[in-house]
Amino acid sequence: MECLSYCIANSIDLASVDHFFKAHPDTFVSTRSRDVVKFHYVTKPTQHAYFFNNGSVVCWGIKRHAIRPLLAQLTAFTDKPIKKLAHDEFSYHSGDKTTIQPHGYFDVDCLTIDQDADSDELRLSLSYGFSQSVKLQYFEMRIEHLAEKYTPLIEQVSLLGTIPISRKRIRQATGEILGTKTDLN
């Protein structure tokens, strides 16, 4: 089965997400705690997802084609939605002990969950880690974008000692870099 994690926004309003799910009791079941909403479809209780206030979502047993429309709907409850989603994926199954190993052929990690220890609490614990990982992946994407965007200017100033842009544009670039740094903290 698949475990998918996405970073969909800067943050998610969990109260609104929980309210959305509870407004459709024939379709969804949800539970909210301080910084996460767990949900599953009424007809598929083994397929569930965790929505974290840091803007990430971790899905267990839900296919990507099934979760995409729901993620699109829930962007209404986010702050600064992301256009290009950061995502990660795992293959998982039950086994004798809990391990994470790379797949021999595909570029995906394989998670084995101890069948005696498998529980909602274990999946929630793993989901917190996956959530943080995909959020960091999003920040890495932003930093790579900034590096690509400003590398020509950096090279030009190091070679020539000047850059052909206005002070206003330099301040805007500095603000963009500082804004990204602030989001990281």
C-alpha positions as CSV (number, residue, x, y, z in Angstrom):
1,M,0.0,0.0,0.0
2,E,1.0,3.6,-0.4
3,C,1.8,6.3,2.2
4,L,1.9,9.7,0.6
5,S,3.0,13.0,2.1
6,Y,2.4,16.5,0.7
7,C,3.2,20.0,1.6
8,I,0.2,22.0,0.3
9,A,0.6,25.3,2.0
10,N,2.4,27.5,4.6
11,S,-0.2,26.4,7.1
12,I,-3.6,24.8,7.4
13,D,-6.6,26.1,9.4
14,L,-7.4,22.8,11.2
15,A,-10.6,24.1,12.8
16,S,-12.0,24.8,9.3
17,V,-10.8,21.5,7.9
18,D,-12.4,19.6,10.8
19,H,-15.6,21.6,10.3
20,F,-15.6,20.8,6.6
21,F,-15.3,17.1,7.4
22,K,-17.9,17.2,10.1
23,A,-20.3,19.0,7.7
24,H,-20.3,15.8,5.6
25,P,-20.9,13.0,8.1
26,D,-22.2,10.6,5.4
27,T,-18.8,10.9,3.6
28,F,-16.1,11.7,6.2
29,V,-15.2,10.9,9.8
30,S,-12.7,13.2,11.5
31,T,-10.9,13.7,14.8
32,R,-9.1,16.9,15.8
33,S,-6.3,17.4,18.3
34,R,-4.2,20.5,18.9
35,D,-2.1,20.4,15.7
36,V,-3.5,17.6,13.6
37,V,-6.8,16.5,12.1
38,K,-7.2,12.8,11.3
39,F,-9.9,11.8,8.8
40,H,-11.1,8.7,6.8
41,Y,-13.9,8.0,4.5
42,V,-17.0,6.4,6.0
43,T,-16.9,3.7,3.4
44,K,-13.1,3.1,3.7
45,P,-12.0,3.2,7.3
46,T,-8.6,1.7,6.6
47,Q,-7.7,4.6,4.3
48,H,-7.0,7.7,6.4
49,A,-5.0,10.9,6.3
50,Y,-3.5,13.4,8.8
51,F,-3.7,17.1,8.1
52,F,-1.1,19.1,10.1
53,N,-1.1,22.8,10.9
54,N,2.3,23.2,9.3
55,G,0.7,22.9,5.9
56,S,1.4,19.2,5.3
57,V,-0.8,16.1,4.7
58,V,0.1,12.4,5.2
59,C,-2.2,9.8,3.7
60,W,-2.2,6.1,4.4
61,G,-3.7,3.7,1.9
62,I,-5.2,6.4,-0.2
63,K,-4.2,6.5,-3.9
64,R,-2.8,9.7,-5.3
65,H,-5.7,10.0,-7.8
66,A,-8.2,9.8,-5.0
67,I,-6.5,12.3,-2.6
68,R,-5.8,15.1,-5.2
69,P,-9.4,16.3,-5.5
70,L,-9.7,16.5,-1.8
71,L,-6.4,18.4,-1.5
72,A,-7.7,20.8,-4.1
73,Q,-10.9,21.4,-2.1
74,L,-9.0,22.0,1.1
75,T,-6.8,24.7,-0.3
76,A,-9.6,27.1,0.7
77,F,-8.6,26.4,4.3
78,T,-4.9,27.1,3.8
79,D,-2.6,30.1,4.2
80,K,-0.3,30.7,1.2
81,P,-1.2,27.6,-0.9
82,I,1.7,26.1,-2.8
83,K,1.4,25.8,-6.6
84,K,4.0,23.1,-7.0
85,L,3.4,20.6,-4.2
86,A,6.3,19.1,-2.4
87,H,5.6,15.4,-1.9
88,D,7.1,12.1,-0.8
89,E,5.9,8.5,-1.0
90,F,6.5,5.2,0.7
91,S,5.3,1.7,0.1
92,Y,4.2,0.0,3.3
93,H,3.0,-3.4,4.6
94,S,2.8,-5.4,7.8
95,G,5.7,-7.6,8.9
96,D,7.6,-9.0,11.8
97,K,9.3,-5.7,12.8
98,T,9.1,-2.0,12.0
99,T,11.8,-1.0,9.4
100,I,12.4,1.5,6.6
101,Q,14.5,0.3,3.7
102,P,15.0,1.5,0.1
103,H,13.3,-0.4,-2.6
104,G,15.6,-2.5,-4.7
105,Y,14.5,-1.1,-8.1
106,F,12.1,1.9,-7.7
107,D,13.1,5.2,-6.1
108,V,10.8,4.7,-3.1
109,D,11.3,3.7,0.5
110,C,9.6,0.6,1.8
111,L,8.1,0.8,5.3
112,T,7.4,-2.4,7.2
113,I,5.2,-2.0,10.2
114,D,5.3,-4.6,13.0
115,Q,1.9,-6.2,12.8
116,D,1.7,-6.5,16.6
117,A,2.5,-2.8,17.1
118,D,0.5,-1.4,14.2
119,S,-1.9,1.2,15.6
120,D,-3.3,4.7,14.9
121,E,-0.8,6.0,17.4
122,L,2.2,4.5,15.6
123,R,1.0,5.8,12.2
124,L,0.4,9.2,13.8
125,S,4.0,9.2,15.1
126,L,5.4,8.2,11.8
127,S,3.2,10.8,10.1
128,Y,4.6,13.6,12.3
129,G,8.1,12.6,10.9
130,F,6.9,12.4,7.3
131,S,5.1,15.8,7.8
132,Q,8.3,17.5,8.9
133,S,10.3,15.8,6.2
134,V,8.0,17.0,3.4
135,K,7.9,20.5,4.9
136,L,11.7,20.6,4.8
137,Q,11.7,19.4,1.2
138,Y,9.4,22.3,0.4
139,F,11.9,24.8,2.0
140,E,14.7,23.2,0.1
141,M,12.8,23.7,-3.2
142,R,12.3,27.4,-2.3
143,I,16.0,27.9,-1.5
144,E,17.0,26.1,-4.7
145,H,14.7,28.4,-6.6
146,L,16.3,31.5,-5.0
147,A,19.8,30.2,-5.7
148,E,18.9,29.6,-9.4
149,K,17.2,33.0,-9.6
150,Y,20.1,35.1,-8.1
151,T,23.2,33.1,-9.2
152,P,23.7,35.1,-12.4
153,L,23.7,38.3,-10.3
154,I,26.1,36.9,-7.8
155,E,28.5,35.7,-10.5
156,Q,28.3,39.1,-12.2
157,V,29.1,41.1,-9.1
158,S,32.0,38.7,-8.3
159,L,33.5,39.1,-11.8
160,L,32.8,42.8,-12.5
161,G,32.2,44.3,-9.1
162,T,28.8,45.7,-10.2
163,I,25.4,44.6,-11.2
164,P,23.0,46.4,-13.6
165,I,19.9,46.6,-11.4
166,S,18.4,49.4,-9.4
167,R,18.8,49.8,-5.6
168,K,15.0,49.2,-5.4
169,R,15.4,45.8,-7.1
170,I,18.4,44.9,-4.8
171,R,16.2,45.7,-1.7
172,Q,13.4,43.6,-3.2
173,A,15.8,40.7,-3.7
174,T,17.1,41.1,-0.2
175,G,13.5,41.1,1.1
176,E,12.7,37.9,-0.8
177,I,15.7,36.2,0.7
178,L,15.0,37.4,4.2
179,G,11.4,36.4,3.9
180,T,12.4,32.9,2.9
181,K,14.9,32.8,5.8
182,T,12.1,33.9,8.2
183,D,9.8,31.2,7.0
184,L,12.5,28.6,7.7
185,N,12.6,29.7,11.4
